[in-house]
Amino acid sequence: MWVLFGMVGELQDRVTHLTEDRDRLGRGSADAERKLTRALGQQNRAASELARARAKQREAEELAARLQEKIDRLTGELDRLRPGTGPQPEPAVGPAPDPAGGDDPEGDDIEAAITLMTRRITRRQSRRAGQPASREHTRD
């Protein structure tokens, strides 16, 4: 996006310079008119791309904020479900088997959260594509 921003600035300078050249040479200068017309078109395209890039950046920032909220919610839920913090309901998604012997409850919690999010994303993508999610990804 910064490249586009810089390009728009340079094109504005070029348009100003070419406009001055055209005015100095007279409006009949075909070469100056051609260059100015081209620079104006480039400036419009670059400005349009910059606006599009800004919109995509806003979308990405909104998505990041929504994902952070989900991460925070899931982290709170995992903290609540950790052993030793009170009565434990049956977890919807169990942690992946730990080859180290289960001595990493935090890693197990993260693995469970990743598994849950993978299932949700797969299900959501399948719905958008109009295809049913595979059976292994529908248990959340």
N, CA, C and O atoms as a DFTB+ gen file, in Angstrom:
560 C
 N C O
     1  1       0.821      -1.174       0.000
     2  2       0.000       0.000       0.000
     3  2       0.873       1.249       0.000
     4  3       0.533       2.244      -0.640
     5  1       1.989       1.204       0.710
     6  2       2.866       2.379       0.755
     7  2       3.476       2.668      -0.610
     8  3       3.715       3.823      -0.963
     9  1       3.722       1.624      -1.360
    10  2       4.257       1.810      -2.709
    11  2       3.244       2.576      -3.555
    12  3       3.604       3.509      -4.274
    13  1       1.984       2.177      -3.466
    14  2       0.938       2.880      -4.210
    15  2       0.797       4.323      -3.746
    16  3       0.615       5.229      -4.559
    17  1       0.882       4.527      -2.454
    18  2       0.787       5.883      -1.909
    19  2       1.902       6.764      -2.479
    20  3       1.658       7.894      -2.901
    21  1       3.119       6.236      -2.485
    22  2       4.253       6.977      -3.056
    23  2       4.078       7.204      -4.547
    24  3       4.421       8.267      -5.065
    25  1       3.541       6.196      -5.241
    26  2       3.340       6.313      -6.682
    27  2       2.314       7.407      -6.998
    28  3       2.497       8.180      -7.939
    29  1       1.252       7.467      -6.222
    30  2       0.242       8.510      -6.439
    31  2       0.874       9.886      -6.258
    32  3       0.610      10.797      -7.043
    33  1       1.702      10.042      -5.236
    34  2       2.388      11.326      -5.018
    35  2       3.294      11.688      -6.183
    36  3       3.306      12.833      -6.636
    37  1       4.050      10.713      -6.667
    38  2       4.932      10.973      -7.805
    39  2       4.144      11.310      -9.067
    40  3       4.548      12.172      -9.848
    41  1       3.030      10.632      -9.260
    42  2       2.204      10.915     -10.426
    43  2       1.576      12.311     -10.335
    44  3       1.423      12.995     -11.347
    45  1       1.216      12.723      -9.128
    46  2       0.695      14.087      -8.966
    47  2       1.759      15.111      -9.360
    48  3       1.465      16.097     -10.036
    49  1       2.989      14.866      -8.930
    50  2       4.094      15.762      -9.310
    51  2       4.302      15.746     -10.820
    52  3       4.517      16.791     -11.434
    53  1       4.238      14.549     -11.419
    54  2       4.435      14.433     -12.870
    55  2       3.332      15.168     -13.633
    56  3       3.607      15.847     -14.623
    57  1       2.099      15.036     -13.181
    58  2       0.981      15.727     -13.830
    59  2       1.175      17.231     -13.734
    60  3       0.941      17.952     -14.704
    61  1       1.600      17.707     -12.574
    62  2       1.844      19.143     -12.409
    63  2       2.940      19.606     -13.371
    64  3       2.792      20.627     -14.041
    65  1       4.027      18.859     -13.435
    66  2       5.143      19.204     -14.317
    67  2       4.714      19.177     -15.784
    68  3       5.033      20.096     -16.538
    69  1       3.999      18.136     -16.191
    70  2       3.555      18.025     -17.582
    71  2       2.534      19.106     -17.940
    72  3       2.516      19.600     -19.067
    73  1       1.695      19.464     -16.987
    74  2       0.735      20.549     -17.228
    75  2       1.472      21.855     -17.462
    76  3       1.115      22.631     -18.348
    77  1       2.507      22.094     -16.658
    78  2       3.314      23.308     -16.837
    79  2       4.009      23.287     -18.197
    80  3       4.047      24.307     -18.885
    81  1       4.560      22.136     -18.591
    82  2       5.205      22.008     -19.909
    83  2       4.215      22.281     -21.034
    84  3       4.517      23.014     -21.976
    85  1       3.037      21.688     -20.927
    86  2       2.024      21.879     -21.960
    87  2       1.638      23.353     -22.068
    88  3       1.522      23.896     -23.167
    89  1       1.438      23.998     -20.906
    90  2       1.057      25.417     -20.916
    91  2       2.171      26.285     -21.492
    92  3       1.911      27.255     -22.203
    93  1       3.407      25.929     -21.178
    94  2       4.546      26.686     -21.671
    95  2       4.709      26.506     -23.185
    96  3       5.008      27.464     -23.899
    97  1       4.513      25.275     -23.670
    98  2       4.675      24.982     -25.093
    99  2       3.433      25.351     -25.908
   100  3       3.486      25.465     -27.133
   101  1       2.360      25.528     -25.228
   102  2       1.113      25.832     -25.917
   103  2       0.269      24.583     -26.012
   104  3       0.795      23.471     -26.058
   105  1      -1.005      24.757     -26.039
   106  2      -1.938      23.619     -26.027
   107  2      -1.841      22.769     -27.285
   108  3      -2.383      21.664     -27.314
   109  1      -1.178      23.243     -28.312
   110  2      -1.086      22.486     -29.559
   111  2       0.002      21.435     -29.566
   112  3       0.106      20.681     -30.533
   113  1       0.814      21.353     -28.534
   114  2       1.904      20.388     -28.506
   115  2       1.346      18.982     -28.292
   116  3       0.895      18.632     -27.201
   117  1       1.388      18.197     -29.348
   118  2       0.821      16.846     -29.295
   119  2       1.578      15.956     -28.315
   120  3       0.964      15.165     -27.599
   121  1       2.890      16.072     -28.275
   122  2       3.696      15.241     -27.384
   123  2       3.366      15.552     -25.911
   124  3       3.190      14.638     -25.106
   125  1       3.286      16.830     -25.573
   126  2       2.974      17.215     -24.196
   127  2       1.563      16.765     -23.824
   128  3       1.342      16.279     -22.715
   129  1       0.610      16.923     -24.739
   130  2      -0.771      16.489     -24.487
   131  2      -0.837      14.979     -24.277
   132  3      -1.528      14.505     -23.376
   133  1      -0.121      14.229     -25.105
   134  2      -0.118      12.769     -25.003
   135  2       0.447      12.322     -23.657
   136  3      -0.126      11.465     -22.984
   137  1       1.577      12.914     -23.274
   138  2       2.197      12.548     -21.990
   139  2       1.298      12.922     -20.821
   140  3       1.178      12.163     -19.859
   141  1       0.669      14.087     -20.898
   142  2      -0.211      14.533     -19.818
   143  2      -1.432      13.613     -19.713
   144  3      -1.827      13.230     -18.612
   145  1      -2.012      13.269     -20.828
   146  2      -3.183      12.379     -20.831
   147  2      -2.811      11.018     -20.232
   148  3      -3.553      10.450     -19.431
   149  1      -1.661      10.520     -20.635
   150  2      -1.203       9.233     -20.106
   151  2      -0.961       9.321     -18.599
   152  3      -1.369       8.432     -17.851
   153  1      -0.304      10.380     -18.157
   154  2      -0.022      10.546     -16.727
   155  2      -1.308      10.677     -15.921
   156  3      -1.398      10.147     -14.814
   157  1      -2.301      11.376     -16.458
   158  2      -3.580      11.498     -15.761
   159  2      -4.267      10.134     -15.644
   160  3      -4.839       9.814     -14.602
   161  1      -4.211       9.348     -16.688
   162  2      -4.778       7.998     -16.629
   163  2      -4.061       7.128     -15.608
   164  3      -4.692       6.385     -14.857
   165  1      -2.741       7.228     -15.589
   166  2      -1.959       6.463     -14.614
   167  2      -2.278       6.912     -13.190
   168  3      -2.392       6.094     -12.277
   169  1      -2.419       8.216     -13.021
   170  2      -2.735       8.748     -11.699
   171  2      -4.102       8.225     -11.237
   172  3      -4.259       7.842     -10.077
   173  1      -5.075       8.209     -12.129
   174  2      -6.406       7.709     -11.777
   175  2      -6.365       6.227     -11.421
   176  3      -6.984       5.800     -10.446
   177  1      -5.637       5.446     -12.211
   178  2      -5.533       4.005     -11.924
   179  2      -4.824       3.760     -10.599
   180  3      -5.252       2.919      -9.808
   181  1      -3.734       4.497     -10.356
   182  2      -2.992       4.319      -9.096
   183  2      -3.849       4.728      -7.904
   184  3      -3.831       4.060      -6.869
   185  1      -4.597       5.816      -8.039
   186  2      -5.473       6.254      -6.949
   187  2      -6.567       5.216      -6.693
   188  3      -6.931       4.956      -5.546
   189  1      -7.083       4.632      -7.764
   190  2      -8.106       3.594      -7.628
   191  2      -7.533       2.366      -6.922
   192  3      -8.176       1.800      -6.038
   193  1      -6.333       1.958      -7.307
   194  2      -5.684       0.813      -6.655
   195  2      -5.378       1.110      -5.188
   196  3      -5.492       0.226      -4.338
   197  1      -4.995       2.332      -4.895
   198  2      -4.725       2.724      -3.511
   199  2      -6.007       2.633      -2.696
   200  3      -5.991       2.123      -1.576
   201  1      -7.104       3.114      -3.236
   202  2      -8.384       3.034      -2.527
   203  2      -8.769       1.574      -2.290
   204  3      -9.264       1.218      -1.221
   205  1      -8.537       0.745      -3.291
   206  2      -8.842      -0.683      -3.150
   207  2      -7.948      -1.328      -2.088
   208  3      -8.413      -2.145      -1.293
   209  1      -6.678      -0.962      -2.078
   210  2      -5.745      -1.511      -1.085
   211  2      -6.142      -1.070       0.325
   212  3      -6.052      -1.849       1.274
   213  1      -6.577       0.170       0.452
   214  2      -7.025       0.655       1.769
   215  2      -8.258      -0.107       2.233
   216  3      -8.371      -0.452       3.409
   217  1      -9.179      -0.369       1.320
   218  2     -10.376      -1.135       1.676
   219  2      -9.990      -2.548       2.116
   220  3     -10.526      -3.063       3.098
   221  1      -9.067      -3.167       1.394
   222  2      -8.608      -4.516       1.777
   223  2      -7.912      -4.487       3.140
   224  3      -8.057      -5.412       3.939
   225  1      -7.162      -3.423       3.393
   226  2      -6.500      -3.306       4.691
   227  2      -7.539      -3.187       5.806
   228  3      -7.394      -3.806       6.860
   229  1      -8.587      -2.391       5.573
   230  2      -9.651      -2.260       6.579
   231  2     -10.316      -3.618       6.817
   232  3     -10.579      -3.993       7.960
   233  1     -10.585      -4.352       5.736
   234  2     -11.178      -5.684       5.881
   235  2     -10.268      -6.588       6.712
   236  3     -10.734      -7.304       7.598
   237  1      -8.983      -6.549       6.420
   238  2      -8.027      -7.390       7.153
   239  2      -7.975      -6.996       8.624
   240  3      -7.904      -7.864       9.494
   241  1      -8.008      -5.704       8.908
   242  2      -7.984      -5.247      10.296
   243  2      -9.246      -5.675      11.034
   244  3      -9.180      -6.075      12.196
   245  1     -10.409      -5.593      10.359
   246  2     -11.660      -6.037      10.973
   247  2     -11.630      -7.538      11.240
   248  3     -12.063      -7.998      12.297
   249  1     -11.118      -8.294      10.280
   250  2     -11.004      -9.739      10.456
   251  2     -10.065     -10.056      11.622
   252  3     -10.360     -10.919      12.448
   253  1      -8.950      -9.363      11.682
   254  2      -7.994      -9.585      12.776
   255  2      -8.646      -9.294      14.127
   256  3      -8.424     -10.025      15.092
   257  1      -9.448      -8.232      14.201
   258  2     -10.116      -7.898      15.457
   259  2     -11.123      -8.983      15.840
   260  3     -11.206      -9.379      17.003
   261  1     -11.894      -9.466      14.843
   262  2     -12.858     -10.535      15.133
   263  2     -12.147     -11.805      15.582
   264  3     -12.586     -12.470      16.520
   265  1     -11.054     -12.138      14.914
   266  2     -10.296     -13.335      15.300
   267  2      -9.696     -13.179      16.691
   268  3      -9.670     -14.138      17.463
   269  1      -9.216     -11.992      17.016
   270  2      -8.651     -11.772      18.350
   271  2      -9.731     -11.936      19.419
   272  3      -9.473     -12.495      20.485
   273  1     -10.945     -11.445      19.132
   274  2     -12.055     -11.637      20.077
   275  2     -12.344     -13.113      20.282
   276  3     -12.562     -13.555      21.410
   277  1     -12.348     -13.888      19.183
   278  2     -12.589     -15.327      19.301
   279  2     -11.466     -16.003      20.081
   280  3     -11.721     -16.867      20.921
   281  1     -10.231     -15.611      19.804
   282  2      -9.095     -16.182      20.526
   283  2      -9.220     -15.878      22.011
   284  3      -9.009     -16.754      22.849
   285  1      -9.563     -14.635      22.338
   286  2      -9.721     -14.254      23.750
   287  2     -10.841     -15.055      24.409
   288  3     -10.703     -15.512      25.544
   289  1     -11.963     -15.222      23.682
   290  2     -13.092     -15.976      24.230
   291  2     -12.689     -17.428      24.448
   292  3     -12.979     -18.002      25.498
   293  1     -12.020     -18.028      23.459
   294  2     -11.604     -19.425      23.588
   295  2     -10.544     -19.603      24.667
   296  3     -10.532     -20.609      25.376
   297  1      -9.665     -18.634      24.787
   298  2      -8.643     -18.706      25.841
   299  2      -9.310     -18.674      27.215
   300  3      -8.942     -19.433      28.111
   301  1     -10.296     -17.788      27.371
   302  2     -11.037     -17.738      28.635
   303  2     -11.764     -19.040      28.913
   304  3     -11.785     -19.522      30.046
   305  1     -12.362     -19.607      27.869
   306  2     -13.062     -20.876      28.017
   307  2     -12.085     -21.990      28.396
   308  3     -12.387     -22.825      29.248
   309  1     -10.920     -21.996      27.762
   310  2      -9.915     -23.012      28.098
   311  2      -9.412     -22.843      29.524
   312  3      -9.201     -23.831      30.228
   313  1      -9.218     -21.605      29.953
   314  2      -8.795     -21.368      31.339
   315  2      -9.838     -21.905      32.314
   316  3      -9.497     -22.488      33.343
   317  1     -11.100     -21.705      31.982
   318  2     -12.189     -22.169      32.840
   319  2     -12.244     -23.694      32.881
   320  3     -12.613     -24.278      33.900
   321  1     -11.877     -24.335      31.775
   322  2     -11.972     -25.793      31.692
   323  2     -10.729     -26.523      32.182
   324  3     -10.732     -27.751      32.264
   325  1      -9.688     -25.807      32.503
   326  2      -8.459     -26.465      32.966
   327  2      -8.692     -27.216      34.262
   328  3      -9.463     -26.769      35.111
   329  1      -8.027     -28.362      34.420
   330  2      -8.158     -29.144      35.664
   331  2      -7.762     -28.300      36.879
   332  3      -6.841     -27.485      36.833
   333  1      -8.504     -28.536      37.966
   334  2      -8.189     -27.843      39.207
   335  2      -8.891     -26.507      39.348
   336  3      -8.617     -25.783      40.305
   337  1      -9.771     -26.154      38.452
   338  2     -10.458     -24.869      38.558
   339  2     -11.950     -25.044      38.830
   340  3     -12.725     -24.111      38.618
   341  1     -12.364     -26.217      39.292
   342  2     -13.769     -26.438      39.609
   343  2     -14.318     -27.610      38.823
   344  3     -13.575     -28.319      38.143
   345  1     -15.641     -27.813      38.921
   346  2     -16.259     -28.918      38.190
   347  2     -16.025     -28.768      36.695
   348  3     -16.104     -27.675      36.134
   349  1     -15.738     -29.892      36.076
   350  2     -15.373     -29.877      34.661
   351  2     -16.466     -30.497      33.811
   352  3     -16.793     -31.671      33.986
   353  1     -17.036     -29.729      32.895
   354  2     -17.933     -30.358      31.930
   355  2     -17.111     -31.163      30.927
   356  3     -15.905     -30.957      30.789
   357  1     -17.758     -32.054      30.252
   358  2     -17.088     -32.869      29.240
   359  2     -16.660     -31.968      28.083
   360  3     -17.509     -31.283      27.512
   361  1     -15.367     -31.941      27.712
   362  2     -14.938     -31.068      26.615
   363  2     -15.505     -31.529      25.278
   364  3     -15.621     -32.726      25.018
   365  1     -15.859     -30.556      24.430
   366  2     -16.396     -30.870      23.106
   367  2     -15.291     -31.417      22.210
   368  3     -15.536     -32.270      21.357
   369  1     -14.089     -30.924      22.408
   370  2     -12.952     -31.352      21.605
   371  2     -11.836     -31.694      22.571
   372  3     -11.393     -30.838      23.337
   373  1     -11.380     -32.924      22.543
   374  2     -10.297     -33.328      23.422
   375  2      -8.956     -32.941      22.841
   376  3      -8.821     -32.824      21.623
   377  1      -7.973     -32.743      23.680
   378  2      -6.650     -32.410      23.159
   379  2      -6.057     -33.580      22.395
   380  3      -6.378     -34.742      22.645
   381  1      -5.197     -33.245      21.472
   382  2      -4.511     -34.286      20.708
   383  2      -3.602     -35.068      21.645
   384  3      -3.111     -34.518      22.631
   385  1      -3.377     -36.320      21.355
   386  2      -2.483     -37.104      22.209
   387  2      -1.108     -36.448      22.273
   388  3      -0.557     -36.005      21.266
   389  1      -0.581     -36.403      23.473
   390  2       0.707     -35.769      23.684
   391  2       1.779     -36.840      23.801
   392  3       1.769     -37.628      24.747
   393  1       2.707     -36.875      22.842
   394  2       3.739     -37.905      22.900
   395  2       4.634     -37.756      24.123
   396  3       5.314     -38.713      24.494
   397  1       4.656     -36.586      24.764
   398  2       5.511     -36.373      25.932
   399  2       4.855     -36.899      27.196
   400  3       5.453     -36.806      28.268
   401  1       3.645     -37.449      27.115
   402  2       3.022     -38.052      28.279
   403  2       2.024     -37.142      28.966
   404  3       1.673     -37.418      30.113
   405  1       1.544     -36.082      28.347
   406  2       0.508     -35.238      28.925
   407  2       1.014     -34.249      29.956
   408  3       0.227     -33.778      30.777
   409  1       2.282     -33.917      29.947
   410  2       2.806     -32.969      30.928
   411  2       2.806     -31.534      30.405
   412  3       3.519     -30.680      30.932
   413  1       2.010     -31.268      29.373
   414  2       1.929     -29.932      28.781
   415  2       0.463     -29.542      28.615
   416  3      -0.041     -29.508      27.493
   417  1      -0.237     -29.241      29.733
   418  2      -1.665     -28.933      29.615
   419  2      -1.930     -27.679      28.783
   420  3      -2.947     -27.603      28.094
   421  1      -1.052     -26.719      28.835
   422  2      -1.247     -25.510      28.038
   423  2      -1.145     -25.823      26.548
   424  3      -1.937     -25.327      25.747
   425  1      -0.159     -26.655      26.180
   426  2      -0.024     -27.079      24.794
   427  2      -1.228     -27.904      24.346
   428  3      -1.683     -27.788      23.208
   429  1      -1.742     -28.745      25.262
   430  2      -2.937     -29.527      24.954
   431  2      -4.133     -28.613      24.712
   432  3      -4.927     -28.848      23.801
   433  1      -4.258     -27.569      25.532
   434  2      -5.358     -26.612      25.361
   435  2      -5.258     -25.892      24.022
   436  3      -6.261     -25.694      23.335
   437  1      -4.055     -25.510      23.664
   438  2      -3.858     -24.829      22.379
   439  2      -4.207     -25.773      21.237
   440  3      -4.851     -25.371      20.268
   441  1      -3.784     -27.025      21.352
   442  2      -4.104     -28.017      20.322
   443  2      -5.610     -28.196      20.190
   444  3      -6.127     -28.306      19.077
   445  1      -6.320     -28.226      21.317
   446  2      -7.780     -28.365      21.282
   447  2      -8.425     -27.151      20.612
   448  3      -9.368     -27.299      19.835
   449  1      -7.927     -25.966      20.907
   450  2      -8.472     -24.747      20.297
   451  2      -8.222     -24.739      18.790
   452  3      -9.100     -24.362      18.014
   453  1      -7.040     -25.150      18.384
   454  2      -6.721     -25.207      16.952
   455  2      -7.638     -26.208      16.253
   456  3      -8.153     -25.932      15.169
   457  1      -7.840     -27.360      16.869
   458  2      -8.719     -28.372      16.290
   459  2     -10.139     -27.840      16.151
   460  3     -10.781     -28.035      15.119
   461  1     -10.628     -27.171      17.187
   462  2     -11.969     -26.597      17.152
   463  2     -12.095     -25.553      16.049
   464  3     -13.071     -25.566      15.300
   465  1     -11.133     -24.657      15.939
   466  2     -11.183     -23.618      14.912
   467  2     -11.065     -24.221      13.515
   468  3     -11.711     -23.747      12.580
   469  1     -10.248     -25.256      13.366
   470  2     -10.127     -25.921      12.070
   471  2     -11.464     -26.520      11.653
   472  3     -11.859     -26.412      10.492
   473  1     -12.149     -27.138      12.577
   474  2     -13.465     -27.710      12.269
   475  2     -14.457     -26.622      11.878
   476  3     -15.208     -26.777      10.914
   477  1     -14.459     -25.537      12.617
   478  2     -15.397     -24.448      12.313
   479  2     -15.092     -23.816      10.958
   480  3     -16.002     -23.534      10.178
   481  1     -13.833     -23.599      10.687
   482  2     -13.450     -22.994       9.405
   483  2     -13.812     -23.922       8.253
   484  3     -14.342     -23.476       7.235
   485  1     -13.531     -25.198       8.410
   486  2     -13.848     -26.176       7.360
   487  2     -15.346     -26.216       7.116
   488  3     -15.794     -26.238       5.969
   489  1     -16.120     -26.225       8.192
   490  2     -17.576     -26.252       8.055
   491  2     -18.078     -24.983       7.373
   492  3     -18.939     -25.052       6.496
   493  1     -17.557     -23.843       7.761
   494  2     -17.977     -22.565       7.176
   495  2     -17.610     -22.504       5.694
   496  3     -18.409     -22.057       4.871
   497  1     -16.398     -22.956       5.355
   498  2     -15.980     -22.964       3.953
   499  2     -16.840     -23.919       3.133
   500  3     -17.176     -23.624       1.986
   501  1     -17.192     -25.045       3.706
   502  2     -18.030     -26.008       3.004
   503  2     -19.411     -25.427       2.749
   504  3     -19.975     -25.612       1.671
   505  1     -19.954     -24.730       3.726
   506  2     -21.262     -24.092       3.545
   507  2     -21.210     -23.062       2.435
   508  3     -22.115     -22.996       1.602
   509  1     -20.152     -22.253       2.416
   510  2     -20.016     -21.222       1.390
   511  2     -19.865     -21.833       0.008
   512  3     -20.338     -21.276      -0.982
   513  1     -19.212     -22.969      -0.053
   514  2     -19.008     -23.632      -1.341
   515  2     -20.223     -24.470      -1.734
   516  3     -20.277     -25.011      -2.839
   517  1     -21.211     -24.580      -0.819
   518  2     -22.410     -25.358      -1.120
   519  2     -22.204     -26.842      -0.992
   520  3     -22.976     -27.631      -1.537
   521  1     -21.151     -27.239      -0.264
   522  2     -20.856     -28.648      -0.092
   523  2     -20.967     -28.980       1.392
   524  3     -20.578     -28.173       2.237
   525  1     -21.493     -30.155       1.717
   526  2     -21.528     -30.530       3.129
   527  2     -20.114     -30.769       3.650
   528  3     -19.248     -31.264       2.929
   529  1     -19.898     -30.414       4.899
   530  2     -18.587     -30.641       5.513
   531  2     -18.403     -32.131       5.729
   532  3     -19.373     -32.861       5.933
   533  1     -17.163     -32.577       5.683
   534  2     -16.904     -33.992       5.921
   535  2     -17.298     -34.330       7.349
   536  3     -17.269     -33.463       8.223
   537  1     -17.659     -35.561       7.588
   538  2     -18.182     -35.990       8.874
   539  2     -17.217     -35.709      10.028
   540  3     -17.653     -35.382      11.131
   541  1     -15.940     -35.831       9.788
   542  2     -14.975     -35.644      10.861
   543  2     -14.859     -34.189      11.310
   544  3     -14.312     -33.918      12.378
   545  1     -15.367     -33.250      10.508
   546  2     -15.238     -31.831      10.845
   547  2     -16.554     -31.204      11.289
   548  3     -16.680     -29.980      11.249
   549  1     -17.540     -31.996      11.710
   550  2     -18.846     -31.409      12.032
   551  2     -19.213     -31.587      13.489
   552  3     -20.370     -31.339      13.831
   553  1     -18.334     -31.990      14.359
   554  2     -18.681     -32.281      15.741
   555  2     -18.374     -31.144      16.699
   556  3     -17.808     -31.411      17.759
   557  1     -18.702     -29.913      16.405
   558  2     -18.435     -28.863      17.394
   559  2     -19.663     -28.073      17.699
   560  3     -19.616     -27.149      18.511
